[in-house]
Amino acid sequence: MKIKSVAFIGAGNMGAPMARRTQEAGFDLIVCDRDDRVLEAFKKDGARVTLDASECSTADVIIVLLANDNQIMEVLLGDDGLINTIPAGHAPIICIMSTTLPGTLNSIKDGFSSSGANILDAPISGGIVGAQNGTLTVMLGGDEYAAKQVEPVLRTFSNRTFFCGQLGAGEVVKIINNMICITNMFLTAEVVNLAEHYGVSFENLSPILAVSTGMNFLTIDANNGRAQYQEWTRTEESREATLNVLSKDLHLALSLADASHSDAKLLSRISQHVDSEGGESIKDWAKIGKA
C-alpha cells in the first residue's frame, strides 16, 4: 500500500509537532482535535481539520494520540467511532500511540476483526522536545508487515523504531520504560537543584554524569535537560497535564505488575509520591527550565 494520507486524532503537546513533521514530509494531513485553536493553526497550514474523529476514517494511516482509555475506546469503537465509518474495501493502518494496556488493544483488535483495518500499538518515547526535533523512539507491536508499511510515516518524527512482537508488546516496553523515566524525572530535578545550591551548575554536572553511572536522558545534555523541564512547566496548564500523564502511566505500570503478580514495592511508592506530592515537586522543575 502506498501511503498518501495520514490522520492525527489528538494534536496536543506531542501530537501537534508530530503532525507538522508528517505534513512537511509531503503526506496529506487530517487533524482531529477538541481545541479550536489547534485546528485553526493547522487549517492555516493547509491541513484538513475536524472535530469529528469519524472524518479521519478515509486516511491510509490513522494515528491515535489520546489521553486515556475512555477516549480511545469511544473514538474507535463508539457509536460514531471509526469502526462504523471506515469505507468498505478501505484497510487503514491504525496506530495506537497513546500509552495503554495490552487488554485495551486486544479489545480494539477484536472490534475491528472484520473491518480489514490493521491495528498496531506504537507508543513513543522522547518527550515534547523529541517530537519537535523528530527524534522520537517508536515501539511497535502487532502485524510485522503492517509495521514495515507504516515506517515512512514514522520516520517523519522518529529516528528509531523497534518491532517488539505481538500486539501489546510495544505498550509493555513503553510502560516499563516509563517506570524508569518518571523516576529519573523526579530524582534528576532534585539532584540538579541540590548541585546548584552548592555552586555546581547543571552544565558542569552533565558531562560528568554523561560518562558515569548516574547518566540518564535528562543528564546526558544539560541544554536538552533544561528544555525538557521548561516544556513540562511552561504554564500551570502544562504542569497539570504533565502530572496527569505521569500519574496515569504509573498506574498502568501498577496494573501490569498486579496482573503478573510481580513484586513492585518501589513502583508503588513512586506512584504514591506522584499522586500525593507530585504537584509540589513539579513546581521546583521550573527552576531548572528557567536557568
C-alpha positions in Angstrom: 0.0 0.0 0.0 1.3 3.4 -0.9 0.6 5.8 1.9 -0.7 9.2 0.8 -2.8 10.5 3.7 -2.3 10.5 7.5 -4.8 11.4 10.2 -3.9 12.5 13.7 -6.6 12.1 16.3 -5.3 14.2 19.1 -2.8 17.0 18.4 -1.7 18.2 21.8 1.9 18.8 23.0 3.2 15.7 21.4 0.8 15.2 18.5 1.0 18.7 17.1 4.7 18.7 16.3 4.5 15.1 15.0 1.6 16.1 12.7 3.6 19.1 11.4 6.6 17.0 10.6 4.3 14.5 8.8 2.8 17.3 6.7 6.2 18.7 5.9 7.3 15.3 4.6 4.6 15.6 1.9 1.7 13.5 3.3 -1.9 14.8 3.1 -2.8 15.6 6.7 -6.1 15.4 8.6 -6.1 16.7 12.1 -8.9 15.9 14.7 -8.8 17.7 18.0 -11.1 19.3 20.5 -9.1 22.6 20.7 -10.4 25.1 18.1 -7.0 27.0 18.4 -5.2 23.9 17.3 -7.5 23.3 14.4 -7.3 26.9 13.2 -3.4 26.7 13.2 -3.4 23.5 11.1 -6.1 24.8 8.8 -3.9 27.9 8.0 -1.1 25.5 7.0 -3.3 23.7 4.6 -4.4 20.6 6.6 -7.9 19.3 6.7 -9.3 19.8 10.2 -12.3 18.4 12.0 -13.8 18.0 15.4 -15.3 14.6 14.4 -12.9 11.6 14.5 -15.1 9.7 12.1 -13.9 12.0 9.3 -10.4 10.6 9.7 -11.6 7.1 8.6 -10.6 7.7 4.9 -6.9 8.2 5.8 -4.4 5.5 4.9 -2.8 5.8 8.3 -4.7 6.9 11.4 -2.6 7.9 14.4 -4.4 7.9 17.8 -2.8 10.1 20.5 -5.5 10.5 23.2 -5.3 10.9 26.9 -7.0 7.8 28.3 -8.7 4.5 27.5 -12.2 6.0 27.6 -11.3 8.4 24.8 -9.6 5.7 22.8 -12.5 3.3 23.0 -15.1 6.0 22.2 -13.2 7.2 19.2 -12.5 3.7 17.8 -15.5 1.6 19.0 -18.2 4.1 20.0 -21.5 4.6 18.1 -19.8 7.3 16.0 -16.4 5.6 16.1 -14.1 4.6 13.3 -15.4 1.0 13.5 -18.6 2.2 11.9 -17.3 4.8 9.4 -14.3 3.2 7.6 -15.4 2.9 3.9 -16.0 -0.6 2.6 -12.8 -2.0 1.0 -10.6 0.5 2.8 -8.0 -1.1 5.1 -6.2 1.7 7.0 -3.3 1.1 9.5 -4.4 2.4 12.9 -1.5 3.2 15.2 -2.4 3.5 18.8 0.3 5.8 20.1 -1.3 6.5 23.4 0.1 4.6 26.4 -2.4 1.9 27.3 -2.7 -1.7 28.4 -2.5 -4.8 26.1 -6.0 -5.7 27.1 -7.3 -2.5 25.7 -5.6 -3.2 22.4 -7.0 -6.7 22.2 -10.5 -5.3 22.7 -9.9 -2.9 19.9 -8.5 -5.6 17.6 -11.5 -7.8 18.3 -13.8 -5.0 17.4 -12.0 -4.4 14.1 -11.6 -8.1 13.3 -14.0 -8.0 10.3 -13.1 -4.5 9.0 -9.8 -5.1 7.3 -8.0 -2.5 9.3 -4.6 -3.3 10.8 -4.2 -2.3 14.5 -0.7 -1.6 15.7 0.4 -0.3 19.1 3.1 2.2 18.5 3.8 4.1 21.7 6.5 6.8 21.6 9.3 8.0 23.8 11.4 11.2 23.7 9.2 13.9 25.1 8.0 17.1 23.6 11.5 18.1 22.6 11.9 14.8 20.8 8.6 15.3 19.0 9.7 18.8 17.9 13.1 17.6 16.7 11.9 14.4 15.0 14.0 12.2 17.3 11.3 10.1 19.0 11.6 6.4 19.6 8.7 4.2 18.5 7.9 0.8 20.0 5.8 -1.3 17.7 3.6 -4.3 18.4 1.2 -6.2 16.0 1.5 -7.4 12.5 5.1 -7.1 11.4 4.2 -6.4 7.7 1.9 -3.6 8.6 4.6 -2.2 10.9 7.0 -2.1 7.9 4.4 -0.4 5.7 3.9 2.4 8.2 7.7 3.1 8.5 7.7 6.0 6.0 5.3 7.9 8.3 7.1 7.0 11.5 10.4 8.2 10.1 9.0 11.8 9.8 9.0 12.2 13.5 11.3 9.5 14.8 14.8 8.3 14.3 14.5 4.9 15.9 11.8 2.2 15.6 11.7 -1.1 17.3 9.4 -4.0 16.5 8.7 -5.6 19.9 6.4 -8.5 18.9 2.7 -9.3 19.1 0.0 -6.7 19.7 0.6 -5.1 23.1 4.3 -5.8 23.2 5.2 -2.2 22.3 3.0 -0.9 25.2 4.6 -3.3 27.7 8.0 -2.0 26.7 6.8 1.6 26.8 5.2 1.2 30.3 8.4 -0.4 31.6 10.4 2.5 30.1 8.1 5.0 31.8 8.7 3.4 35.2 12.4 4.2 34.9 11.8 7.5 33.0 9.4 9.0 35.6 11.7 8.0 38.5 14.5 9.8 36.7 12.4 12.9 36.0 11.8 13.5 39.7 15.1 12.4 41.0 17.1 14.3 38.4 15.3 17.5 39.3 16.2 17.0 43.0 19.8 16.3 42.0 20.2 19.4 39.8 18.7 21.7 42.3 20.9 20.2 45.1 24.0 20.5 43.0 23.3 24.1 42.0 22.6 25.0 45.7 26.3 24.1 46.3 27.5 26.0 43.3 27.7 23.1 40.8 25.8 24.1 37.6 23.8 21.7 35.6 26.2 22.4 32.7 29.2 21.4 34.8 27.4 18.4 36.2 26.1 17.0 33.0 29.4 16.0 31.2 30.5 14.1 34.3 27.2 12.2 34.6 27.3 11.5 30.9 30.4 9.3 31.4 29.4 8.0 34.8 26.8 5.6 36.2 24.3 8.4 37.0 23.6 9.2 33.4 20.0 9.3 32.1 18.2 11.0 29.3 18.0 14.3 31.2 21.6 14.5 32.4 23.3 13.4 29.2 23.0 17.0 27.8 22.2 20.0 30.1 20.6 22.1 27.3 18.3 19.3 26.4 17.5 18.6 30.0 16.6 22.2 30.7 14.5 22.3 27.6 12.5 19.3 28.7 11.9 20.7 32.2 10.9 24.0 30.6 8.3 22.4 28.4 6.8 20.4 31.3 6.4 23.6 33.4 5.8 26.3 30.9 2.3 27.1 32.2 0.1 25.9 35.0 -1.9 24.0 32.4 1.3 22.2 31.1 2.3 21.3 34.7 -1.1 19.9 35.4 -1.1 18.0 32.1 2.4 16.6 32.8 1.3 15.4 36.3 -1.8 13.7 35.0 0.2 11.8 32.3 2.8 10.7 34.8 0.2 9.5 37.3 -1.7 7.6 34.6 1.5 5.9 33.3 2.5 4.8 36.8 -1.0 3.4 37.4 -0.7 1.5 34.1 2.6 0.1 35.3 1.0 -1.0 38.6 -1.8 -2.8 36.6 0.9 -4.7 34.7 2.6 -5.6 37.9 -0.6 -6.7 39.6 -1.6 -8.9 36.6 1.7 -10.7 36.6 1.8 -10.9 40.4 5.2 -9.1 40.4 6.7 -7.5 43.5 6.6 -3.8 42.7 7.1 -2.1 46.1 9.3 0.7 44.8 7.0 1.4 41.9 4.1 1.6 44.3 6.0 4.2 46.4 6.9 6.3 43.4 3.3 6.3 42.3 2.1 7.3 45.8 4.6 10.2 45.7 3.4 11.4 42.3 -0.2 11.2 43.4 0.3 13.0 46.7 3.3 15.3 46.3 3.9 15.4 42.6 2.4 18.8 42.1 4.7 20.5 44.6 7.7 18.7 43.1 6.9 19.8 39.6 6.9 23.4 40.7 10.6 23.0 41.5 11.3 21.8 38.0 10.6 25.3 36.7 13.9 26.5 38.4 15.8 24.2 36.1 13.9 25.2 33.0 14.3 28.9 33.6 18.0 28.8 34.4 
